[in-house]
Amino acid sequence: MPGDFVIESENLTKRYRPHIMAVDGLNMQARRGEVYGFVGPNGAGKTTALRMFLGLVRASSGSCLVLGEKPGTPGALARIGALVETPAFYPYLSGRNNLRVLARHAGVPYSRIEPVLEEVELSSRGDDRFKTYSLGMKQRLGMAAALLKDPELLILDEPTNGLDPAGMAEMRHLIRNLGHGNRTVLLSSHLMGELEQICDRIGVVKDGKIVVEGSLDELRQGTRIKLRAKPVVRARELLASLDGVGQTEMQDDDMLIIEADQSLAADINRLLVTAGVDVSELTTVQNSLESVFLSLTGEVRSHE
Amino acid sequence: MNSLLAELLLIRRRAATWILLGFWTAIALLFSYVLPYYAYTANTNFHGRGIVLYVLLPQNLVSTITTTFPFFGGTMVLILGVLCMGSEYNWGTLTTVLVQRDGRLKFFLSKIAALAIAIVPFVLLVFVLGFVASSIIALREDQAIMLPSMWDLVRALSVGWLLLAAWASFGVLLAVLSKGTALAIGLGIIYGLVLEGIISSFGQQIDLLDQVSKGLLRTNGYSLISALGSSIPAEAGPGGFSGTTVSGTQALIVIVVYILLFVAFSALVVKRRDVSGTS
């Protein structure tokens, strides 16, 4: 339904030089009231895309509407709160004065400053200079600045950077709460666990394109089978001939991760035992966002 | 108006603004009053001693104090202009501010307006302290304290502001082009303190450079204050100028055109250029 999409991009492209394609025909749609996760490896074009949504970077081609307006127009910006990359503020001003400056630029009354400082638990340090803040405090001030306009759309780029585990949990809780009702949150993060806990839908970005977009359940569809066997190389050879078995990946010295439906577990077990392979463990595993991400982006799997 | 207030808050709260203001007034007083008066009191029989005292009296405030504007004042506010704009790139605050409600042009013009207001005290304070210094000298030397005419004062204050505005907007342009402060300050100082002086000096021998120097900020600055009745400092001293001057009207037009060009070109770049993570 028109109007339900807060961000709509069509073939959005940013080319820096003829051979540097930062964003390559990005098609994405963020719906009103959802927390949309933007995930991709370093250099995938996530931050450039976020900057394009905010009008900081101009598109080379393609189109984009943010809250129904062209990116960067005062009408759109008045309804957007953003934290892009590292939180940047005037180091010689206090946190509170930094927010005063931004409130002036945003046309927001000073009365909004105290509530947002309280929301990010920075009231007691609000009069300290920004340059004295820890990384976590800077991140929280960035969050306060993003909330200053009580925005319809929050664009957050790695908002938990620099936070300790407790701070990360609080930030996740805050973002989850902010994403309710009419407010939409577009969240970019490398942390799969974080995205899994917060997001309603995810767009996986690779080489400037969305390679897959969907709800968490849609993305995590399917299972894998974890198998411990000896000799593992022989087991791998045998599995290659079995219908329904996708890629197999070796872990440790005797472990295989097999892309296959759980219904094949018995067949796999029978095949291997019959061939004289010792099977000491065979379990089905639900796909995690991380495994989906790694398989889609071709990143090396470091551990399960 | 809100954006202008925000930018004024930034300038007012920044220590560098006050340091530059203090340094500039100290230098202006030192070279306009303190050193000349010291020379006057230390050497009791040199040729033209009476003229030295005459120049230091309050009625000559305009012609004495304005000689410091094209050189020392210009350099100080060039740094101020660079810091105001270039720090936005250094600290990454350009991104933070541009995602607020204002358009880029409104943000930039607010910054320019704030800078234009900020240089008013740079002009006023030097004149006030110049008057205080010259009055002290007059009292010590049993001379009458007479102010220049109001018209002369208004003209001098306006010219002072105009000269500082030209250099400050030049600083803004350098900061925008270099996306920071360090290179902009370096280039600005080399240009202002060295390059223009060299071109003016060689202009006495090379006709082409003489013509070029007539279009430079410093030449037109000295020409403008010369039109107010100021005598341009000798070439050997700090801030000295040895080049050819132009008429007051021509200098006024050139300075105004410089300001407009610097601001317009900076605004164009700010409006058109992407604000990426590295900027």
Interface residues (C-beta under 8 A of the other chain):
Chain A: T47 T48 R51 L54 G55 L56 V57 R58 G72 T73 P74 L77 A78 I80 A82 V84 E85 T86 P87 A88 F89 Y90 P91 Y92 L93 N97 R100 V101 L102 R104 H105 A106 G107 A145 K149
Chain B: N2 S3 L5 A6 L9 L10 R13 R14 A15 S87 W91 G92 T93 T95 T96 V97 L98 V99 Q100 R101 D102 G103 F107 D274 V275 S276 G277
